[in-house]
Amino acid sequence: MKFPIPLIRATLIKRYKRFLSDHKLACGTTVTAHCANPGAMLGLAEPGLETWLSPVDNPKRKLRYSWEMIRTASGAGNMVGINTAHPNGIVTEAIQTGHVTELAGYANLRREVKYGENSRIDILLEGDGVPPCYVEVKNVHLLRRDRVAEFPDSVTKRGTKHLHELARIAESGGRAVMLYLVQRGDCDSFSLAADIDPAYAEAFGAARNSGVEALCYACQLDEQEIRLDRHLPINTTH
């Protein structure tokens, strides 16, 4: 996924009211950017960290910037994508270009299709002679242990509901896939943050027992694009 307009480098001043954030541009101007991330963003909202913003070319929108990435303070200073509006598009693009081999071979792809109890599946794959494949995508950016990505970073009742919905799909003969997209490149494995949301971890285990598949992919990120990179193993024993 390439950014249509080059990102602008800034420094984080603060994040507040969940969806608002203030940043200082290189010229010294302070701007307010939309933060499209409802999670806790643990370790990714520290004042003084380098951020990257996308300018919004829409005169009707109140906030003229969107917060896209942050560079971590530790290690080599890795870029992390914090915009949760992007994963569905990144995964869709990767499926269409054949980079998600586990989801290859379907003739049709649709997004935001109604299913279950007042839910919408992120991606629905369909093809002749095969059951429909329901793909739920979750954005991952939490890292508390060295090179281990984790989800979720806060309690997610909506995420737990999605696991129950996928389990019902699998039990009825459809194919159900939970895909975790890690918007950072400094991880070698994925694990559930069961201490943050025990109910989600329990629902994940039940969903797997019902036949739900689980995939995890990391991303490569820079100020020009975010692209699917490599498969990460899922470790649920931690």
C-alpha positions as CSV (number, residue, x, y, z in Angstrom):
1,M,0.0,0.0,0.0
2,K,1.7,3.2,-1.2
3,F,0.8,6.5,0.3
4,P,-0.6,8.8,-2.4
5,I,1.1,11.9,-0.8
6,P,4.5,11.8,0.9
7,L,4.4,11.5,4.6
8,I,5.5,14.4,6.8
9,R,8.0,13.9,9.6
10,A,7.0,15.3,13.1
11,T,7.5,14.9,16.8
12,L,4.7,13.6,19.1
13,I,3.5,16.1,21.7
14,K,0.6,14.1,23.1
15,R,-2.3,11.8,22.2
16,Y,-5.6,12.5,23.9
17,K,-9.4,11.8,23.7
18,R,-8.4,8.5,21.9
19,F,-8.6,9.9,18.4
20,L,-6.7,13.2,18.7
21,S,-3.0,13.8,18.7
22,D,-0.7,16.9,18.6
23,H,2.6,16.9,16.7
24,K,5.3,19.5,16.1
25,L,6.4,19.8,12.5
26,A,10.1,20.3,11.5
27,C,9.2,24.0,10.9
28,G,8.1,24.4,14.5
29,T,4.4,24.5,13.8
30,T,2.1,22.4,16.0
31,V,-0.7,20.5,14.3
32,T,-3.5,18.2,15.4
33,A,-3.8,14.9,13.6
34,H,-6.5,12.2,13.6
35,C,-5.4,9.0,15.4
36,A,-7.3,6.2,13.8
37,N,-6.5,3.7,16.6
38,P,-9.0,2.9,19.4
39,G,-6.5,0.8,21.3
40,A,-4.2,1.6,24.2
41,M,-1.1,2.0,22.0
42,L,1.2,0.8,24.8
43,G,4.7,2.2,24.3
44,L,3.7,4.0,21.1
45,A,2.3,7.3,22.5
46,E,5.3,8.6,24.3
47,P,5.9,12.4,23.9
48,G,9.0,13.2,22.0
49,L,9.0,10.2,19.6
50,E,9.3,10.7,15.9
51,T,6.0,10.5,14.1
52,W,4.9,10.5,10.4
53,L,1.8,12.2,9.2
54,S,-0.2,12.1,6.0
55,P,-1.7,15.4,4.8
56,V,-5.4,15.2,4.0
57,D,-6.4,16.7,0.7
58,N,-10.1,17.1,1.7
59,P,-11.4,20.6,2.4
60,K,-14.4,19.2,4.2
61,R,-12.4,17.4,6.8
62,K,-11.7,19.3,10.0
63,L,-8.3,17.7,10.8
64,R,-5.9,18.2,7.9
65,Y,-3.5,15.4,9.0
66,S,-3.7,11.7,9.9
67,W,-1.2,10.0,12.1
68,E,0.3,7.1,10.2
69,M,3.5,5.9,11.9
70,I,5.8,6.3,14.9
71,R,9.5,5.4,15.3
72,T,10.2,3.5,18.5
73,A,12.9,4.8,20.8
74,S,14.5,1.5,21.5
75,G,17.0,-0.4,19.5
76,A,17.4,0.7,15.9
77,G,14.3,2.9,16.1
78,N,11.8,0.8,14.1
79,M,8.9,2.2,12.3
80,V,5.4,1.1,13.5
81,G,2.2,1.6,11.7
82,I,-0.5,2.8,14.1
83,N,-3.4,3.5,11.6
84,T,-5.9,0.7,12.1
85,A,-7.8,1.8,8.9
86,H,-5.0,0.3,6.7
87,P,-4.7,-3.5,7.5
88,N,-7.8,-4.6,5.4
89,G,-6.4,-2.8,2.4
90,I,-2.9,-4.1,2.9
91,V,-4.1,-7.7,3.2
92,T,-6.5,-7.3,0.3
93,E,-3.6,-6.1,-1.9
94,A,-1.4,-8.9,-0.7
95,I,-4.0,-11.6,-1.5
96,Q,-4.7,-10.2,-4.9
97,T,-1.0,-10.2,-5.8
98,G,-0.5,-13.8,-4.5
99,H,1.6,-12.9,-1.4
100,V,-0.7,-14.8,1.0
101,T,-0.3,-18.3,-0.3
102,E,-2.7,-19.7,2.3
103,L,-5.5,-17.7,0.7
104,A,-4.7,-18.2,-3.0
105,G,-6.9,-19.8,-5.6
106,Y,-10.2,-17.8,-5.0
107,A,-11.8,-16.1,-8.0
108,N,-13.7,-13.4,-6.1
109,L,-12.8,-11.1,-3.3
110,R,-15.4,-8.9,-1.5
111,R,-14.9,-6.6,1.5
112,E,-17.2,-5.6,4.4
113,V,-19.8,-8.3,3.7
114,K,-22.6,-8.8,6.2
115,Y,-22.7,-12.1,8.1
116,G,-23.5,-13.6,11.5
117,E,-25.2,-11.5,14.1
118,N,-25.0,-7.9,12.8
119,S,-21.4,-8.3,11.8
120,R,-19.3,-7.6,8.7
121,I,-16.5,-9.8,7.6
122,D,-13.4,-7.9,6.5
123,I,-12.7,-10.1,3.5
124,L,-14.9,-12.8,1.8
125,L,-13.2,-15.0,-0.7
126,E,-15.3,-17.1,-3.1
127,G,-14.6,-19.6,-5.9
128,D,-16.3,-22.4,-7.8
129,G,-16.3,-25.7,-6.0
130,V,-14.9,-24.5,-2.7
131,P,-16.6,-23.2,0.5
132,P,-16.5,-19.5,1.0
133,C,-13.6,-18.2,3.0
134,Y,-14.3,-15.6,5.7
135,V,-11.2,-13.6,6.7
136,E,-11.1,-11.4,9.7
137,V,-8.1,-9.0,9.9
138,K,-6.7,-7.6,13.1
139,N,-4.0,-4.9,13.4
140,V,-1.1,-5.7,15.7
141,H,1.5,-3.3,17.0
142,L,2.0,-4.3,20.7
143,L,5.6,-5.4,21.6
144,R,6.4,-5.9,25.3
145,R,9.0,-8.8,25.0
146,D,11.9,-8.9,22.6
147,R,10.7,-9.5,19.1
148,V,7.3,-10.9,20.1
149,A,4.2,-9.2,18.7
150,E,1.1,-9.5,20.8
151,F,-2.7,-8.9,20.5
152,P,-4.7,-7.3,21.8
153,D,-3.3,-4.2,23.5
154,S,-6.6,-3.5,25.4
155,V,-9.8,-5.4,26.1
156,T,-11.7,-6.0,22.9
157,K,-15.2,-7.3,23.2
158,R,-15.7,-6.7,19.5
159,G,-12.7,-8.9,18.8
160,T,-14.1,-11.7,21.0
161,K,-17.4,-11.5,19.2
162,H,-15.6,-11.9,15.8
163,L,-13.9,-15.1,17.1
164,H,-17.3,-16.5,18.1
165,E,-18.7,-15.6,14.6
166,L,-15.8,-17.2,12.9
167,A,-16.2,-20.4,15.0
168,R,-19.8,-20.6,13.8
169,I,-18.7,-20.3,10.2
170,A,-16.2,-23.1,10.6
171,E,-18.7,-25.3,12.4
172,S,-21.2,-24.9,9.6
173,G,-18.8,-26.0,6.9
174,G,-17.3,-22.7,5.8
175,R,-13.7,-21.7,5.9
176,A,-12.8,-19.2,8.6
177,V,-9.5,-17.5,9.0
178,M,-8.2,-15.1,11.6
179,L,-5.3,-13.0,10.2
180,Y,-3.1,-10.9,12.4
181,L,-1.2,-8.2,10.6
182,V,1.8,-6.9,12.5
183,Q,2.5,-3.3,11.4
184,R,6.1,-3.5,12.4
185,G,9.2,-5.3,11.1
186,D,11.0,-6.0,14.4
187,C,9.1,-9.2,15.4
188,D,9.9,-12.9,14.9
189,S,6.8,-14.4,16.4
190,F,3.2,-13.7,17.6
191,S,1.5,-14.4,20.9
192,L,-1.8,-13.6,22.5
193,A,-1.8,-11.0,25.3
194,A,-3.9,-13.2,27.6
195,D,-3.1,-11.1,30.6
196,I,-4.6,-8.0,29.0
197,D,-7.8,-9.8,27.7
198,P,-8.3,-13.3,29.1
199,A,-11.8,-13.5,27.5
200,Y,-10.2,-13.0,24.0
201,A,-7.6,-15.6,24.6
202,E,-10.2,-18.1,25.7
203,A,-12.3,-17.3,22.7
204,F,-9.3,-17.8,20.4
205,G,-8.7,-21.2,21.8
206,A,-12.3,-22.2,21.4
207,A,-12.3,-20.9,17.8
208,R,-9.2,-22.9,16.9
209,N,-10.9,-26.0,18.3
210,S,-13.9,-25.3,16.1
211,G,-11.7,-25.2,13.0
212,V,-10.8,-21.5,12.7
213,E,-7.4,-21.1,11.1
214,A,-4.9,-18.5,12.3
215,L,-2.3,-16.6,10.3
216,C,0.1,-13.9,11.1
217,Y,2.2,-11.7,8.8
218,A,4.7,-8.9,9.5
219,C,5.1,-5.8,7.4
220,Q,7.9,-3.7,6.0
221,L,7.3,0.0,6.5
222,D,8.8,3.3,5.4
223,E,7.5,6.8,4.7
224,Q,6.5,5.8,1.2
225,E,4.5,2.5,1.7
226,I,3.5,-0.4,4.0
227,R,3.7,-3.8,2.4
228,L,3.2,-7.4,3.6
229,D,6.5,-9.0,4.4
230,R,6.9,-12.4,6.0
231,H,4.9,-15.1,7.8
232,L,5.3,-15.1,11.6
233,P,4.8,-18.3,13.7
234,I,2.0,-18.1,16.3
235,N,2.9,-19.2,19.8
236,T,0.0,-19.5,22.3
237,T,1.9,-21.1,25.1
238,H,3.2,-17.9,26.7
